[in-house]
Amino acid sequence: MDIDFTALTAYQRYKLMASLIVPRPIALVTTVNRQGIVNAAPFSMFNMVSEDPPLVMLSVNILEGGGLKHTAANIIASGEFVVHLVDEPMTDRMHECGAPMPEDVSELAQVGFTPSPSRTVRPPCIAEAPVALECVLHERLRNESRDIFFGRVQSLRTRPELIDTEQWRVRLQQYFPIARFGASFYVTTRDRFTAAGGGPQARVTPIDEI
């Protein structure tokens, strides 16, 4: 089947792309507005871009009429944000953070997440998150539908058991993030295997560290 993307509406393209390019990591992003209120919102159009400099990409849709979502407005105003990776115990509260809330209401308080002071930026980290990336705005792009922010990672915070700091490896047996699988569907990352050779038996080798 060949589908002419130029003949589809933007929403039709979104539905196809967002359901086919999966699974996608979820960024739960904290920002602070001019009044000091902490905003938290989840985004699955997110990923790592490079390690030198250390950049992540966050894509935020533009509202009808050209308005900005709270996350986008806060990043533009302050140049700071924190990206959290979401694991299984956080799933329900992360999803609740995506509900529309007034600008003067903090999603953290509404859903019961605990703010923890960041080391290098004003927006707080979420204490329940396994990973937090403290970012400053590196570059902003804008197209017809989205603001795309490239964040330079200033500091990384993780649960103590996640990182082997002698070999700089992640202990994957301690890390179970979830991913977006289109619409409101999510997947876990527990079904893991290696494709490094060794035949069928290698595909069931328990993952220890990378």
MIMI-120635 format. One line per field, with one value per residue (C-alpha): residue number from 1; x, y, z negated; residue in three letters. Coordinates in nm, 2 decimals. Last residue first. Layout:
REM residues N
resi = NUM / ...
u = X / ...
v = Y / ...
w = Z / ...
resn = ala / ...
//
This chain:
REM residues 210
resi = 210 / 209 / 208 / 207 / 206 / 205 / 204 / 203 / 202 / 201 / 200 / 199 / 198 / 197 / 196 / 195 / 194 / 193 / 192 / 191 / 190 / 189 / 188 / 187 / 186 / 185 / 184 / 183 / 182 / 181 / 180 / 179 / 178 / 177 / 176 / 175 / 174 / 173 / 172 / 171 / 170 / 169 / 168 / 167 / 166 / 165 / 164 / 163 / 162 / 161 / 160 / 159 / 158 / 157 / 156 / 155 / 154 / 153 / 152 / 151 / 150 / 149 / 148 / 147 / 146 / 145 / 144 / 143 / 142 / 141 / 140 / 139 / 138 / 137 / 136 / 135 / 134 / 133 / 132 / 131 / 130 / 129 / 128 / 127 / 126 / 125 / 124 / 123 / 122 / 121 / 120 / 119 / 118 / 117 / 116 / 115 / 114 / 113 / 112 / 111 / 110 / 109 / 108 / 107 / 106 / 105 / 104 / 103 / 102 / 101 / 100 / 99 / 98 / 97 / 96 / 95 / 94 / 93 / 92 / 91 / 90 / 89 / 88 / 87 / 86 / 85 / 84 / 83 / 82 / 81 / 80 / 79 / 78 / 77 / 76 / 75 / 74 / 73 / 72 / 71 / 70 / 69 / 68 / 67 / 66 / 65 / 64 / 63 / 62 / 61 / 60 / 59 / 58 / 57 / 56 / 55 / 54 / 53 / 52 / 51 / 50 / 49 / 48 / 47 / 46 / 45 / 44 / 43 / 42 / 41 / 40 / 39 / 38 / 37 / 36 / 35 / 34 / 33 / 32 / 31 / 30 / 29 / 28 / 27 / 26 / 25 / 24 / 23 / 22 / 21 / 20 / 19 / 18 / 17 / 16 / 15 / 14 / 13 / 12 / 11 / 10 / 9 / 8 / 7 / 6 / 5 / 4 / 3 / 2 / 1
u = 2.50 / 2.42 / 2.23 / 2.00 / 1.88 / 1.97 / 1.65 / 1.75 / 2.09 / 1.92 / 1.78 / 2.13 / 2.45 / 2.44 / 2.43 / 2.05 / 1.99 / 1.66 / 1.42 / 1.05 / 1.04 / 1.02 / 0.65 / 0.40 / 0.16 / -0.17 / -0.35 / -0.33 / -0.02 / 0.23 / 0.40 / 0.69 / 0.74 / 1.06 / 1.18 / 1.53 / 1.69 / 1.78 / 1.91 / 2.20 / 2.32 / 2.69 / 2.95 / 3.22 / 3.31 / 2.99 / 2.77 / 2.43 / 2.08 / 2.11 / 2.15 / 1.82 / 1.91 / 2.00 / 2.17 / 2.30 / 2.34 / 2.16 / 2.13 / 1.77 / 1.66 / 1.31 / 1.07 / 0.76 / 0.49 / 0.22 / 0.33 / 0.70 / 0.91 / 1.26 / 1.42 / 1.79 / 2.00 / 1.74 / 1.88 / 1.82 / 1.82 / 1.77 / 1.59 / 1.59 / 1.41 / 1.12 / 0.95 / 1.15 / 1.03 / 1.30 / 1.23 / 1.23 / 1.49 / 1.80 / 2.14 / 2.10 / 1.73 / 1.52 / 1.28 / 0.91 / 0.70 / 0.43 / 0.08 / -0.14 / -0.27 / 0.03 / 0.26 / 0.01 / 0.06 / -0.24 / -0.21 / -0.19 / -0.52 / -0.53 / -0.58 / -0.51 / -0.16 / -0.05 / -0.31 / -0.11 / 0.21 / 0.01 / -0.11 / 0.23 / 0.46 / 0.49 / 0.59 / 0.88 / 0.88 / 1.19 / 1.20 / 1.30 / 1.37 / 1.33 / 1.50 / 1.51 / 1.30 / 1.04 / 1.06 / 1.06 / 0.76 / 0.56 / 0.63 / 0.54 / 0.22 / 0.10 / 0.13 / -0.14 / -0.13 / -0.50 / -0.54 / -0.26 / 0.09 / 0.22 / 0.53 / 0.83 / 1.11 / 1.46 / 1.76 / 2.11 / 2.45 / 2.69 / 2.85 / 2.60 / 2.35 / 1.97 / 1.80 / 1.43 / 1.09 / 0.76 / 0.61 / 0.53 / 0.41 / 0.33 / 0.44 / 0.40 / 0.55 / 0.40 / 0.66 / 0.45 / 0.66 / 0.61 / 0.82 / 0.89 / 0.87 / 0.87 / 0.75 / 0.93 / 0.80 / 1.01 / 0.84 / 0.74 / 0.66 / 0.67 / 0.36 / 0.08 / 0.21 / 0.29 / -0.05 / -0.26 / -0.05 / -0.08 / -0.46 / -0.46 / -0.25 / -0.49 / -0.39 / -0.32 / 0.04 / 0.10 / 0.03 / -0.02 / 0.13 / 0.00
v = -0.21 / -0.41 / -0.72 / -0.84 / -1.20 / -1.42 / -1.51 / -1.41 / -1.57 / -1.91 / -1.86 / -1.83 / -1.69 / -1.36 / -1.00 / -0.97 / -0.96 / -0.98 / -0.78 / -0.82 / -0.59 / -0.26 / -0.18 / -0.05 / 0.24 / 0.31 / 0.64 / 0.71 / 0.54 / 0.31 / 0.54 / 0.40 / 0.27 / 0.27 / -0.03 / 0.03 / -0.18 / -0.48 / -0.23 / -0.13 / 0.16 / 0.17 / 0.44 / 0.18 / 0.31 / 0.51 / 0.21 / 0.39 / 0.28 / 0.20 / 0.56 / 0.67 / 0.92 / 1.28 / 1.42 / 1.77 / 2.04 / 1.86 / 2.10 / 2.11 / 2.13 / 2.26 / 2.21 / 2.43 / 2.26 / 2.27 / 2.50 / 2.49 / 2.63 / 2.56 / 2.65 / 2.60 / 2.52 / 2.58 / 2.47 / 2.12 / 1.93 / 1.56 / 1.36 / 0.98 / 0.73 / 0.98 / 0.98 / 1.29 / 1.50 / 1.75 / 2.12 / 2.40 / 2.66 / 2.51 / 2.38 / 2.14 / 2.09 / 2.12 / 1.83 / 1.84 / 1.54 / 1.41 / 1.39 / 1.43 / 1.79 / 1.91 / 1.82 / 1.94 / 2.29 / 2.52 / 2.89 / 2.81 / 2.64 / 2.26 / 2.05 / 1.68 / 1.56 / 1.54 / 1.27 / 1.04 / 1.09 / 1.01 / 0.68 / 0.58 / 0.67 / 0.31 / 0.18 / 0.42 / 0.77 / 0.95 / 1.30 / 1.61 / 1.93 / 2.27 / 2.61 / 2.89 / 3.11 / 3.27 / 3.03 / 2.73 / 2.86 / 2.94 / 2.59 / 2.41 / 2.62 / 2.54 / 2.82 / 2.99 / 3.00 / 3.01 / 2.64 / 2.54 / 2.47 / 2.12 / 2.07 / 1.87 / 1.80 / 1.71 / 1.61 / 1.74 / 1.65 / 1.85 / 1.61 / 1.34 / 1.39 / 1.40 / 1.20 / 1.17 / 1.33 / 1.34 / 1.14 / 1.44 / 1.45 / 1.78 / 1.93 / 2.30 / 2.46 / 2.79 / 3.06 / 3.35 / 3.39 / 3.02 / 2.72 / 2.41 / 2.04 / 1.79 / 1.43 / 1.29 / 0.97 / 0.74 / 0.63 / 0.28 / 0.34 / 0.52 / 0.36 / 0.49 / 0.85 / 0.86 / 0.73 / 0.94 / 1.25 / 1.21 / 1.19 / 1.50 / 1.70 / 1.61 / 1.37 / 1.42 / 1.53 / 1.21 / 0.99 / 0.64 / 0.34 / 0.00
w = -2.91 / -3.22 / -3.33 / -3.05 / -3.09 / -2.80 / -2.62 / -2.27 / -2.32 / -2.32 / -1.97 / -1.81 / -1.95 / -1.78 / -1.92 / -1.90 / -2.27 / -2.44 / -2.65 / -2.73 / -3.03 / -2.85 / -2.92 / -2.67 / -2.66 / -2.49 / -2.52 / -2.14 / -2.01 / -2.17 / -2.42 / -2.63 / -2.98 / -3.18 / -3.38 / -3.52 / -3.80 / -3.59 / -3.33 / -3.55 / -3.34 / -3.28 / -3.36 / -3.44 / -3.78 / -3.82 / -3.80 / -3.76 / -3.84 / -4.21 / -4.32 / -4.15 / -3.88 / -3.84 / -3.53 / -3.50 / -3.23 / -2.95 / -2.65 / -2.54 / -2.18 / -2.16 / -1.87 / -1.87 / -1.66 / -1.40 / -1.11 / -1.20 / -1.48 / -1.59 / -1.92 / -2.01 / -2.32 / -2.59 / -2.93 / -3.06 / -3.39 / -3.29 / -3.55 / -3.58 / -3.81 / -3.87 / -4.22 / -4.34 / -4.05 / -3.97 / -4.02 / -3.76 / -3.85 / -3.69 / -3.80 / -4.09 / -4.09 / -4.40 / -4.46 / -4.39 / -4.51 / -4.28 / -4.42 / -4.11 / -4.18 / -4.36 / -4.07 / -3.82 / -3.96 / -3.92 / -3.82 / -3.45 / -3.46 / -3.40 / -3.08 / -3.15 / -3.05 / -3.42 / -3.47 / -3.24 / -3.45 / -3.76 / -3.61 / -3.48 / -3.77 / -3.91 / -3.56 / -3.48 / -3.33 / -3.22 / -3.35 / -3.15 / -3.34 / -3.18 / -3.14 / -2.89 / -3.11 / -2.88 / -2.59 / -2.82 / -3.01 / -2.70 / -2.56 / -2.88 / -2.92 / -2.57 / -2.33 / -2.13 / -1.75 / -1.68 / -1.76 / -2.00 / -1.89 / -1.96 / -2.17 / -2.03 / -2.28 / -2.16 / -2.38 / -2.35 / -2.52 / -2.31 / -2.22 / -2.32 / -2.05 / -1.97 / -2.25 / -2.21 / -2.25 / -2.07 / -2.36 / -2.58 / -2.94 / -3.12 / -3.46 / -3.54 / -3.85 / -3.95 / -4.01 / -3.89 / -3.57 / -3.49 / -3.60 / -3.39 / -3.45 / -3.17 / -3.18 / -2.87 / -2.74 / -2.52 / -2.19 / -2.09 / -1.82 / -1.49 / -1.35 / -1.58 / -1.60 / -1.22 / -1.11 / -1.35 / -1.29 / -0.91 / -0.94 / -1.17 / -0.92 / -0.64 / -0.38 / -0.01 / -0.05 / -0.25 / 0.06 / -0.08 / 0.10 / 0.00
resn = ile / glu / asp / ile / pro / thr / val / arg / ala / gln / pro / gly / gly / gly / ala / ala / thr / phe / arg / asp / arg / thr / thr / val / tyr / phe / ser / ala / gly / phe / arg / ala / ile / pro / phe / tyr / gln / gln / leu / arg / val / arg / trp / gln / glu / thr / asp / ile / leu / glu / pro / arg / thr / arg / leu / ser / gln / val / arg / gly / phe / phe / ile / asp / arg / ser / glu / asn / arg / leu / arg / glu / his / leu / val / cys / glu / leu / ala / val / pro / ala / glu / ala / ile / cys / pro / pro / arg / val / thr / arg / ser / pro / ser / pro / thr / phe / gly / val / gln / ala / leu / glu / ser / val / asp / glu / pro / met / pro / ala / gly / cys / glu / his / met / arg / asp / thr / met / pro / glu / asp / val / leu / his / val / val / phe / glu / gly / ser / ala / ile / ile / asn / ala / ala / thr / his / lys / leu / gly / gly / gly / glu / leu / ile / asn / val / ser / leu / met / val / leu / pro / pro / asp / glu / ser / val / met / asn / phe / met / ser / phe / pro / ala / ala / asn / val / ile / gly / gln / arg / asn / val / thr / thr / val / leu / ala / ile / pro / arg / pro / val / ile / leu / ser / ala / met / leu / lys / tyr / arg / gln / tyr / ala / thr / leu / ala / thr / phe / asp / ile / asp / met
//
